[in-house]
Amino acid sequence: MKRQAITVTIDRDGKATVTVNGIDGPACLAATEALEQALGTVRSRERTQEYYRTRQQQASTVHNVR
């Protein structure tokens, strides 16, 4: 599993930037929703390559071997 991280950077002018790493697809928007509401109005949004990746799911089947 990839490491997931949300980084908030606030510059001297008070502008906050939220960066998400390790969360594929639109789940990153849900992960930052509360932060964005707490910080104020979103002025712009830049989607990374991770946003456009579909989440890879793994499935395993176990068979009894006799």
Stockholm file with secondary structure:
# STOCKHOLM 1.0

chainA/1-66         MKRQAITVTIDRDGKATVTVNGIDGPACLAATEALEQALGTVRSRERTQEYYRTRQQQASTVHNVR
#=GR chainA/1-66 SS CCCCEEEEEECTTSCEEEEEESCCTTHHHHHHHHHHHHHCCCCCCCCCHHHHSCCCCCCCCCCCCC
#=GC SS_cons        CCCCEEEEEECTTSCEEEEEESCCTTHHHHHHHHHHHHHCCCCCCCCCHHHHSCCCCCCCCCCCCC
//
